[in-house]
Amino acid sequence: MPDLGAPPGAAPVPAAVARPAAPAAAGRDTEVRPLGVEFTPTGDPEVDAALGRLEVLDGVPTEGHLPVYEDVHQRLGETLAALDRP
């Protein structure tokens, strides 16, 4: 199912994210909880769109975070590079 809240061209959250977390090692907590991090808009639409992608991670097992982090990193890098262009 596509992420309807994601901006166009956003990297999809992998199907592995939708699966329950694999059993953890003995004594480790496996419950997936919301991070509770609040997003404060920066006022720059491109930066806000990139950072807004992090909201899809709330309640997602850690194993599913990397593709979203990579997408956000790429978007922020492109935004910074655009500042150097005339």
Secondary structure, DSSP 4 states (H G I P E B T S, - for coil): ---TTSPTTPPPPPGGGGSPPPPPPTT---------PPP---S-HHHHHHHHGGGGGTT--GGGTHHHHHHHHHHHHHHHHHHT--
